[in-house]
Amino acid sequence: MNTKNSLLVYLSISLFVFTLSCNPNSQQTSGSDNSGITLPPGFHINVFANNVDGARSMALSPNGILFVGTRGTGKVYAILDTNKDYKADEVITIASGLKMPNGVAFRNGSLYVAEVNRVLRYDNIEAKLKNPPQPVVVNSNFPSDTHHGWKFIRFGPDGKLYVPVGAPCNVCERPDPYASIMRMNADGSGLEIFARGIRNTVGFDWNPQTNELWFTDNGRDLLGDNIPPDELNYAPVQGMNFGFPYFYGSNQPDPDFGKGKDPSQYTPPAQELGPHVAALGMRFYTGNMFPSEYRNQIFIAEHGSWNRSQKIGYRVTLVKLVNNKPVSYKPFAEGWLKGDSVSGRPVDLQVMPDGSMLVSDDYGGVIYRITYSQ
């Protein structure tokens, strides 16, 4: 081979290796490098599971099976790590043809799945992953609007299942139960509104130190690039109203619906987030792998903007609390957005038994695992 041909081969191989290292969906991602994702020193990110098309909300059973909902594909997955090496061994589709089954929750051997207008329950599901039972309809009394109709669900410390009902619009006034977080008993009885004035929350968690609810909320669109902010809200008691559609952020009035309204009647966010970052899943970090400074702090999956002139989000952020109040809001994991090029969209977070943290990505059909080692 002459010198010119040797140089061409070398350049081709170098370009291939560079492409692998920059593509977070490539096989190189499952190696030891962070594949273009920037994290604080000592943190690493790898692929936990591939081929999870449309991966959205996650729920982990006590036996270690990860259940994953979707929005556009209509599927629910069970992901098995049979040899407990924190890499998925099998992805099983346990349900299909559902209507936006975004939300999943697990309790007493049963998987709960939220469609747009109802919550289903799959009993003894872990023993029947490849031959799932017919689901039990727990409650079918939710609105059927698909605009903001997909749901994140989770059981609270009170044993009740919390189910949001988004506003069926960009911005509008609608009666209960729209723009709320509801809750009900595990059997579907006792459905009630817990909080109002919430445009669309797709993630919430309870402070492990206080058992009080925190949740993300997406601000309205079409007011420009920089307003309004998304929100991180704090709801320690039932009956609070967080202002939609009248106010956003720290009492910014809506130009159409805020006139003549008293901001003191509504609760402002605990923390303003970036404008249009599409803050979805959030979790208090309760593991022991990360340094102690991260314990009981809030991680947020920011799915990323869709109608901003310059994209923002596409990352995982960290909100630190002192005395149950936010004191900082900073990026934690970023790199799925480079310029206008998108390689991933974080949706939900799950703290694992060893203290690592999973991040679902519905854009790449991937679930990542973030670890820490000194």
C-alpha beads as a LAMMPS data file, in Angstrom:
LAMMPS data file: protein, C-alpha beads

374 atoms
373 bonds

1 atom types
1 bond types

-500.0 500.0 xlo xhi
-500.0 500.0 ylo yhi
-500.0 500.0 zlo zhi

Masses

1 110.0

Atoms # bond

1 1 1 0.000 0.000 0.000
2 1 1 1.471 3.392 -0.941
3 1 1 1.810 6.318 1.451
4 1 1 -1.256 8.128 0.084
5 1 1 -3.528 5.111 0.516
6 1 1 -2.162 4.440 4.001
7 1 1 -2.958 8.010 4.980
8 1 1 -6.545 7.656 3.653
9 1 1 -7.088 4.440 5.623
10 1 1 -5.697 6.068 8.774
11 1 1 -7.962 9.097 8.363
12 1 1 -11.024 6.889 7.737
13 1 1 -10.384 4.831 10.861
14 1 1 -9.757 7.970 12.920
15 1 1 -13.006 9.532 11.695
16 1 1 -14.945 6.345 12.558
17 1 1 -13.490 6.236 16.074
18 1 1 -14.202 9.943 16.573
19 1 1 -17.818 9.462 15.421
20 1 1 -18.326 6.612 17.867
21 1 1 -16.927 8.633 20.749
22 1 1 -19.240 11.588 20.008
23 1 1 -22.471 9.664 19.492
24 1 1 -24.187 8.925 22.825
25 1 1 -26.310 6.245 21.164
26 1 1 -23.307 4.309 19.869
27 1 1 -21.804 1.227 21.447
28 1 1 -18.951 3.353 22.722
29 1 1 -21.398 4.890 25.226
30 1 1 -21.468 1.658 27.203
31 1 1 -17.726 1.843 27.762
32 1 1 -15.883 3.729 30.499
33 1 1 -15.986 7.182 28.906
34 1 1 -18.805 9.697 29.261
35 1 1 -19.351 9.882 25.471
36 1 1 -19.756 13.624 25.251
37 1 1 -21.894 14.065 28.376
38 1 1 -20.365 16.529 30.833
39 1 1 -20.658 15.630 34.532
40 1 1 -18.988 16.837 37.743
41 1 1 -15.601 15.237 38.526
42 1 1 -15.867 11.609 39.605
43 1 1 -19.204 10.968 37.868
44 1 1 -19.620 8.654 34.876
45 1 1 -22.486 7.799 32.532
46 1 1 -23.017 4.560 30.631
47 1 1 -25.873 2.799 28.884
48 1 1 -28.026 0.629 31.158
49 1 1 -30.470 -0.450 28.415
50 1 1 -30.759 0.007 24.654
51 1 1 -33.750 -0.606 22.394
52 1 1 -36.311 0.896 24.784
53 1 1 -38.225 2.798 22.134
54 1 1 -39.844 5.932 23.540
55 1 1 -38.632 5.317 27.125
56 1 1 -40.406 7.699 29.513
57 1 1 -41.405 7.228 33.178
58 1 1 -39.768 4.520 35.279
59 1 1 -40.713 2.453 38.330
60 1 1 -38.543 -0.129 40.083
61 1 1 -39.994 -3.190 41.815
62 1 1 -38.457 -4.471 45.074
63 1 1 -37.174 -7.459 43.080
64 1 1 -35.219 -5.172 40.768
65 1 1 -37.398 -5.225 37.642
66 1 1 -37.517 -1.826 35.969
67 1 1 -40.870 -0.939 34.406
68 1 1 -40.899 1.782 31.751
69 1 1 -43.847 3.625 30.212
70 1 1 -44.015 5.423 26.877
71 1 1 -46.076 8.170 25.287
72 1 1 -46.088 7.789 21.514
73 1 1 -45.490 4.046 21.115
74 1 1 -48.331 2.820 23.365
75 1 1 -46.033 0.268 24.992
76 1 1 -44.948 -0.636 28.517
77 1 1 -41.659 -2.444 29.070
78 1 1 -40.111 -4.615 31.767
79 1 1 -36.306 -4.463 31.850
80 1 1 -34.433 -7.316 33.523
81 1 1 -30.934 -7.236 34.947
82 1 1 -30.788 -10.930 35.820
83 1 1 -27.112 -11.098 36.791
84 1 1 -27.278 -7.871 38.823
85 1 1 -24.399 -6.186 37.000
86 1 1 -26.400 -3.003 36.344
87 1 1 -26.616 -3.658 32.617
88 1 1 -29.929 -4.786 31.157
89 1 1 -30.084 -8.389 29.994
90 1 1 -33.575 -8.355 28.501
91 1 1 -36.229 -5.835 27.459
92 1 1 -39.734 -7.331 27.430
93 1 1 -42.805 -5.579 26.023
94 1 1 -45.548 -6.392 28.537
95 1 1 -48.282 -4.179 27.050
96 1 1 -48.935 -2.505 23.707
97 1 1 -51.703 -0.603 21.975
98 1 1 -52.364 1.571 25.020
99 1 1 -53.245 5.270 24.867
100 1 1 -50.187 7.250 25.963
101 1 1 -49.184 4.923 28.850
102 1 1 -46.624 7.378 30.168
103 1 1 -47.003 6.746 33.904
104 1 1 -46.008 3.599 35.782
105 1 1 -45.977 2.817 39.498
106 1 1 -45.429 -0.385 41.473
107 1 1 -47.082 -1.491 44.703
108 1 1 -47.639 -4.836 46.474
109 1 1 -46.722 -6.962 43.476
110 1 1 -48.846 -5.002 40.996
111 1 1 -47.900 -2.627 38.225
112 1 1 -50.087 0.463 37.809
113 1 1 -50.158 2.070 34.361
114 1 1 -51.731 5.440 33.554
115 1 1 -53.355 5.975 30.192
116 1 1 -54.957 9.309 29.284
117 1 1 -58.345 8.686 30.905
118 1 1 -57.785 5.706 33.168
119 1 1 -55.404 3.859 35.447
120 1 1 -54.842 0.127 34.945
121 1 1 -53.372 -2.491 37.284
122 1 1 -51.459 -5.619 36.274
123 1 1 -51.476 -8.037 39.200
124 1 1 -48.635 -10.468 39.992
125 1 1 -46.888 -9.051 36.952
126 1 1 -43.355 -10.128 37.867
127 1 1 -44.312 -13.793 37.539
128 1 1 -46.095 -13.202 34.225
129 1 1 -43.859 -10.886 32.239
130 1 1 -44.089 -12.927 29.042
131 1 1 -47.761 -13.745 29.481
132 1 1 -49.227 -10.690 31.247
133 1 1 -52.690 -10.872 32.799
134 1 1 -55.599 -8.793 31.591
135 1 1 -55.391 -5.490 33.438
136 1 1 -57.848 -4.416 36.091
137 1 1 -59.319 -0.949 35.515
138 1 1 -58.610 0.902 38.759
139 1 1 -60.279 4.180 37.792
140 1 1 -61.536 5.458 34.423
141 1 1 -62.949 8.810 35.517
142 1 1 -60.183 11.035 34.140
143 1 1 -60.730 13.382 31.161
144 1 1 -59.986 11.968 27.711
145 1 1 -58.250 15.098 26.324
146 1 1 -54.884 14.145 24.840
147 1 1 -53.441 17.679 25.074
148 1 1 -51.311 17.342 28.241
149 1 1 -53.283 14.144 28.887
150 1 1 -50.310 11.852 29.410
151 1 1 -49.688 11.222 33.073
152 1 1 -46.884 10.656 35.553
153 1 1 -48.115 8.613 38.529
154 1 1 -46.570 7.690 41.836
155 1 1 -47.570 6.421 45.256
156 1 1 -47.012 8.900 48.057
157 1 1 -45.962 8.289 51.664
158 1 1 -49.689 8.291 52.551
159 1 1 -50.214 5.165 50.414
160 1 1 -52.324 7.064 47.880
161 1 1 -51.708 7.108 44.135
162 1 1 -51.109 10.647 42.846
163 1 1 -52.390 11.314 39.308
164 1 1 -52.118 14.698 37.535
165 1 1 -54.644 16.086 35.055
166 1 1 -52.993 18.615 32.738
167 1 1 -54.632 21.655 31.174
168 1 1 -56.130 20.614 27.793
169 1 1 -54.569 23.629 26.049
170 1 1 -51.605 25.945 25.910
171 1 1 -53.420 28.351 28.226
172 1 1 -57.107 28.381 29.156
173 1 1 -59.526 28.415 32.077
174 1 1 -61.142 25.054 32.736
175 1 1 -63.054 23.698 35.755
176 1 1 -61.878 20.909 38.026
177 1 1 -60.235 18.495 37.601
178 1 1 -58.143 20.152 34.870
179 1 1 -54.764 21.696 35.787
180 1 1 -54.490 19.735 39.012
181 1 1 -52.798 16.915 40.856
182 1 1 -55.329 14.372 42.085
183 1 1 -54.920 11.412 44.418
184 1 1 -56.863 8.264 45.200
185 1 1 -56.653 5.062 47.174
186 1 1 -54.851 2.121 45.597
187 1 1 -58.207 0.547 44.650
188 1 1 -59.314 3.714 42.823
189 1 1 -61.690 4.946 45.496
190 1 1 -61.581 8.325 47.203
191 1 1 -60.463 10.301 44.139
192 1 1 -59.870 13.927 45.143
193 1 1 -57.911 17.007 44.130
194 1 1 -54.712 17.582 46.084
195 1 1 -53.472 20.800 44.383
196 1 1 -54.676 23.179 41.642
197 1 1 -53.284 25.765 39.236
198 1 1 -50.787 23.329 37.671
199 1 1 -50.517 23.507 33.881
200 1 1 -48.782 20.176 33.296
201 1 1 -46.626 18.260 35.737
202 1 1 -44.840 15.153 34.487
203 1 1 -42.741 14.505 37.565
204 1 1 -42.965 14.677 41.324
205 1 1 -41.403 13.260 44.479
206 1 1 -41.605 13.599 48.246
207 1 1 -38.844 15.038 50.386
208 1 1 -37.597 12.012 52.360
209 1 1 -36.956 14.237 55.383
210 1 1 -40.425 15.807 55.528
211 1 1 -42.671 13.555 53.360
212 1 1 -43.847 16.708 51.552
213 1 1 -44.594 16.860 47.829
214 1 1 -42.416 18.662 45.288
215 1 1 -43.193 18.744 41.560
216 1 1 -42.144 20.246 38.237
217 1 1 -44.523 22.258 36.056
218 1 1 -44.195 23.388 32.439
219 1 1 -44.871 27.052 31.685
220 1 1 -47.105 28.152 28.804
221 1 1 -45.814 28.682 25.265
222 1 1 -45.941 31.555 22.736
223 1 1 -44.861 34.430 24.987
224 1 1 -41.308 34.540 23.635
225 1 1 -38.009 32.795 24.214
226 1 1 -37.420 33.817 27.807
227 1 1 -40.836 33.837 29.476
228 1 1 -42.323 32.239 31.352
229 1 1 -39.975 30.004 33.351
230 1 1 -40.708 26.384 34.063
231 1 1 -41.224 25.754 37.759
232 1 1 -40.210 23.585 40.688
233 1 1 -43.060 23.730 43.198
234 1 1 -43.491 22.734 46.823
235 1 1 -46.878 21.560 48.155
236 1 1 -46.630 20.685 51.854
237 1 1 -50.412 20.586 52.369
238 1 1 -53.533 19.829 50.368
239 1 1 -55.529 22.672 48.810
240 1 1 -52.788 24.934 47.455
241 1 1 -53.195 26.769 44.129
242 1 1 -50.097 27.426 42.016
243 1 1 -51.558 30.092 39.768
244 1 1 -52.197 28.652 36.301
245 1 1 -53.506 30.205 34.093
246 1 1 -53.198 33.535 35.891
247 1 1 -49.567 33.739 37.016
248 1 1 -46.213 32.187 36.136
249 1 1 -42.928 32.090 37.958
250 1 1 -42.581 34.706 40.664
251 1 1 -46.005 36.254 40.016
252 1 1 -45.630 37.110 36.324
253 1 1 -49.236 37.746 35.189
254 1 1 -50.531 36.037 32.087
255 1 1 -51.363 38.725 29.493
256 1 1 -54.716 37.117 28.710
257 1 1 -55.891 35.672 32.029
258 1 1 -53.945 37.500 34.737
259 1 1 -55.719 40.865 34.588
260 1 1 -57.499 41.771 37.802
261 1 1 -56.175 38.728 39.675
262 1 1 -54.537 39.024 43.095
263 1 1 -51.136 37.265 43.106
264 1 1 -51.298 36.822 46.876
265 1 1 -54.032 34.225 46.346
266 1 1 -51.623 31.893 44.555
267 1 1 -48.399 30.133 45.511
268 1 1 -45.270 31.093 43.534
269 1 1 -42.707 28.410 42.690
270 1 1 -40.042 27.360 45.133
271 1 1 -37.557 27.704 42.256
272 1 1 -37.878 29.206 38.795
273 1 1 -36.334 26.904 36.190
274 1 1 -35.144 27.741 32.689
275 1 1 -37.757 29.064 30.212
276 1 1 -39.208 26.247 28.090
277 1 1 -36.692 23.649 29.318
278 1 1 -39.609 21.168 29.636
279 1 1 -38.772 20.034 33.165
280 1 1 -40.245 16.545 33.559
281 1 1 -39.089 13.857 35.986
282 1 1 -37.554 14.836 39.323
283 1 1 -36.144 12.827 42.209
284 1 1 -34.693 13.447 45.608
285 1 1 -31.388 11.616 45.726
286 1 1 -31.633 9.053 48.518
287 1 1 -28.692 6.787 47.663
288 1 1 -25.250 6.433 49.190
289 1 1 -23.035 6.231 46.087
290 1 1 -22.863 9.962 45.331
291 1 1 -20.952 12.275 47.708
292 1 1 -22.866 13.325 50.827
293 1 1 -23.482 16.829 49.450
294 1 1 -25.974 15.305 46.987
295 1 1 -27.985 13.469 49.623
296 1 1 -31.654 14.606 49.738
297 1 1 -31.084 17.090 46.914
298 1 1 -33.315 17.368 43.821
299 1 1 -32.347 16.164 40.348
300 1 1 -34.525 17.252 37.412
301 1 1 -34.733 15.777 33.898
302 1 1 -35.133 18.630 31.424
303 1 1 -36.553 17.231 28.192
304 1 1 -35.677 20.316 26.170
305 1 1 -37.462 23.147 24.364
306 1 1 -39.402 22.658 21.145
307 1 1 -40.412 26.209 20.137
308 1 1 -37.540 28.400 21.257
309 1 1 -35.342 30.168 18.673
310 1 1 -32.288 28.758 20.485
311 1 1 -32.785 25.366 22.091
312 1 1 -32.402 25.000 25.859
313 1 1 -32.656 22.094 28.288
314 1 1 -31.787 18.569 27.082
315 1 1 -29.959 17.953 30.368
316 1 1 -30.220 16.902 33.991
317 1 1 -30.074 19.731 36.510
318 1 1 -29.543 19.856 40.259
319 1 1 -31.448 21.995 42.760
320 1 1 -29.782 22.141 46.163
321 1 1 -31.835 22.768 49.291
322 1 1 -30.887 24.260 52.639
323 1 1 -33.540 24.117 55.347
324 1 1 -36.024 22.859 52.752
325 1 1 -35.500 25.903 50.494
326 1 1 -33.709 25.991 47.115
327 1 1 -30.382 27.801 47.205
328 1 1 -28.992 26.875 43.767
329 1 1 -30.055 25.554 40.359
330 1 1 -27.295 24.305 38.076
331 1 1 -26.652 21.834 35.264
332 1 1 -25.500 18.414 36.430
333 1 1 -25.350 16.319 33.247
334 1 1 -25.365 17.992 29.843
335 1 1 -24.178 17.321 26.321
336 1 1 -27.289 15.864 24.699
337 1 1 -27.586 19.307 23.077
338 1 1 -24.627 20.685 21.134
339 1 1 -25.529 23.869 19.315
340 1 1 -28.788 22.933 17.617
341 1 1 -27.856 19.259 17.371
342 1 1 -29.858 16.965 19.686
343 1 1 -28.721 13.456 20.605
344 1 1 -30.981 12.780 23.596
345 1 1 -33.909 14.076 25.645
346 1 1 -33.966 13.132 29.358
347 1 1 -37.427 12.287 30.694
348 1 1 -37.315 10.580 34.093
349 1 1 -34.908 9.614 36.867
350 1 1 -34.692 6.544 39.086
351 1 1 -32.368 6.033 42.060
352 1 1 -31.124 2.451 42.153
353 1 1 -30.396 0.275 45.223
354 1 1 -26.626 0.729 44.844
355 1 1 -27.052 4.525 44.744
356 1 1 -26.554 4.972 41.004
357 1 1 -29.168 6.924 39.070
358 1 1 -30.946 5.986 35.837
359 1 1 -31.969 8.546 33.206
360 1 1 -34.554 7.629 30.557
361 1 1 -34.260 9.143 27.071
362 1 1 -37.274 8.865 24.771
363 1 1 -35.372 10.425 21.851
364 1 1 -32.689 7.748 21.728
365 1 1 -34.699 4.896 23.211
366 1 1 -31.976 4.538 25.819
367 1 1 -31.759 4.348 29.592
368 1 1 -28.497 5.684 30.979
369 1 1 -26.883 4.968 34.345
370 1 1 -24.927 7.619 36.236
371 1 1 -22.360 6.407 38.767
372 1 1 -19.720 7.967 41.003
373 1 1 -16.276 6.710 41.885
374 1 1 -13.328 8.551 43.402

Bonds

1 1 1 2
2 1 2 3
3 1 3 4
4 1 4 5
5 1 5 6
6 1 6 7
7 1 7 8
8 1 8 9
9 1 9 10
10 1 10 11
11 1 11 12
12 1 12 13
13 1 13 14
14 1 14 15
15 1 15 16
16 1 16 17
17 1 17 18
18 1 18 19
19 1 19 20
20 1 20 21
21 1 21 22
22 1 22 23
23 1 23 24
24 1 24 25
25 1 25 26
26 1 26 27
27 1 27 28
28 1 28 29
29 1 29 30
30 1 30 31
31 1 31 32
32 1 32 33
33 1 33 34
34 1 34 35
35 1 35 36
36 1 36 37
37 1 37 38
38 1 38 39
39 1 39 40
40 1 40 41
41 1 41 42
42 1 42 43
43 1 43 44
44 1 44 45
45 1 45 46
46 1 46 47
47 1 47 48
48 1 48 49
49 1 49 50
50 1 50 51
51 1 51 52
52 1 52 53
53 1 53 54
54 1 54 55
55 1 55 56
56 1 56 57
57 1 57 58
58 1 58 59
59 1 59 60
60 1 60 61
61 1 61 62
62 1 62 63
63 1 63 64
64 1 64 65
65 1 65 66
66 1 66 67
67 1 67 68
68 1 68 69
69 1 69 70
70 1 70 71
71 1 71 72
72 1 72 73
73 1 73 74
74 1 74 75
75 1 75 76
76 1 76 77
77 1 77 78
78 1 78 79
79 1 79 80
80 1 80 81
81 1 81 82
82 1 82 83
83 1 83 84
84 1 84 85
85 1 85 86
86 1 86 87
87 1 87 88
88 1 88 89
89 1 89 90
90 1 90 91
91 1 91 92
92 1 92 93
93 1 93 94
94 1 94 95
95 1 95 96
96 1 96 97
97 1 97 98
98 1 98 99
99 1 99 100
100 1 100 101
101 1 101 102
102 1 102 103
103 1 103 104
104 1 104 105
105 1 105 106
106 1 106 107
107 1 107 108
108 1 108 109
109 1 109 110
110 1 110 111
111 1 111 112
112 1 112 113
113 1 113 114
114 1 114 115
115 1 115 116
116 1 116 117
117 1 117 118
118 1 118 119
119 1 119 120
120 1 120 121
121 1 121 122
122 1 122 123
123 1 123 124
124 1 124 125
125 1 125 126
126 1 126 127
127 1 127 128
128 1 128 129
129 1 129 130
130 1 130 131
131 1 131 132
132 1 132 133
133 1 133 134
134 1 134 135
135 1 135 136
136 1 136 137
137 1 137 138
138 1 138 139
139 1 139 140
140 1 140 141
141 1 141 142
142 1 142 143
143 1 143 144
144 1 144 145
145 1 145 146
146 1 146 147
147 1 147 148
148 1 148 149
149 1 149 150
150 1 150 151
151 1 151 152
152 1 152 153
153 1 153 154
154 1 154 155
155 1 155 156
156 1 156 157
157 1 157 158
158 1 158 159
159 1 159 160
160 1 160 161
161 1 161 162
162 1 162 163
163 1 163 164
164 1 164 165
165 1 165 166
166 1 166 167
167 1 167 168
168 1 168 169
169 1 169 170
170 1 170 171
171 1 171 172
172 1 172 173
173 1 173 174
174 1 174 175
175 1 175 176
176 1 176 177
177 1 177 178
178 1 178 179
179 1 179 180
180 1 180 181
181 1 181 182
182 1 182 183
183 1 183 184
184 1 184 185
185 1 185 186
186 1 186 187
187 1 187 188
188 1 188 189
189 1 189 190
190 1 190 191
191 1 191 192
192 1 192 193
193 1 193 194
194 1 194 195
195 1 195 196
196 1 196 197
197 1 197 198
198 1 198 199
199 1 199 200
200 1 200 201
201 1 201 202
202 1 202 203
203 1 203 204
204 1 204 205
205 1 205 206
206 1 206 207
207 1 207 208
208 1 208 209
209 1 209 210
210 1 210 211
211 1 211 212
212 1 212 213
213 1 213 214
214 1 214 215
215 1 215 216
216 1 216 217
217 1 217 218
218 1 218 219
219 1 219 220
220 1 220 221
221 1 221 222
222 1 222 223
223 1 223 224
224 1 224 225
225 1 225 226
226 1 226 227
227 1 227 228
228 1 228 229
229 1 229 230
230 1 230 231
231 1 231 232
232 1 232 233
233 1 233 234
234 1 234 235
235 1 235 236
236 1 236 237
237 1 237 238
238 1 238 239
239 1 239 240
240 1 240 241
241 1 241 242
242 1 242 243
243 1 243 244
244 1 244 245
245 1 245 246
246 1 246 247
247 1 247 248
248 1 248 249
249 1 249 250
250 1 250 251
251 1 251 252
252 1 252 253
253 1 253 254
254 1 254 255
255 1 255 256
256 1 256 257
257 1 257 258
258 1 258 259
259 1 259 260
260 1 260 261
261 1 261 262
262 1 262 263
263 1 263 264
264 1 264 265
265 1 265 266
266 1 266 267
267 1 267 268
268 1 268 269
269 1 269 270
270 1 270 271
271 1 271 272
272 1 272 273
273 1 273 274
274 1 274 275
275 1 275 276
276 1 276 277
277 1 277 278
278 1 278 279
279 1 279 280
280 1 280 281
281 1 281 282
282 1 282 283
283 1 283 284
284 1 284 285
285 1 285 286
286 1 286 287
287 1 287 288
288 1 288 289
289 1 289 290
290 1 290 291
291 1 291 292
292 1 292 293
293 1 293 294
294 1 294 295
295 1 295 296
296 1 296 297
297 1 297 298
298 1 298 299
299 1 299 300
300 1 300 301
301 1 301 302
302 1 302 303
303 1 303 304
304 1 304 305
305 1 305 306
306 1 306 307
307 1 307 308
308 1 308 309
309 1 309 310
310 1 310 311
311 1 311 312
312 1 312 313
313 1 313 314
314 1 314 315
315 1 315 316
316 1 316 317
317 1 317 318
318 1 318 319
319 1 319 320
320 1 320 321
321 1 321 322
322 1 322 323
323 1 323 324
324 1 324 325
325 1 325 326
326 1 326 327
327 1 327 328
328 1 328 329
329 1 329 330
330 1 330 331
331 1 331 332
332 1 332 333
333 1 333 334
334 1 334 335
335 1 335 336
336 1 336 337
337 1 337 338
338 1 338 339
339 1 339 340
340 1 340 341
341 1 341 342
342 1 342 343
343 1 343 344
344 1 344 345
345 1 345 346
346 1 346 347
347 1 347 348
348 1 348 349
349 1 349 350
350 1 350 351
351 1 351 352
352 1 352 353
353 1 353 354
354 1 354 355
355 1 355 356
356 1 356 357
357 1 357 358
358 1 358 359
359 1 359 360
360 1 360 361
361 1 361 362
362 1 362 363
363 1 363 364
364 1 364 365
365 1 365 366
366 1 366 367
367 1 367 368
368 1 368 369
369 1 369 370
370 1 370 371
371 1 371 372
372 1 372 373
373 1 373 374
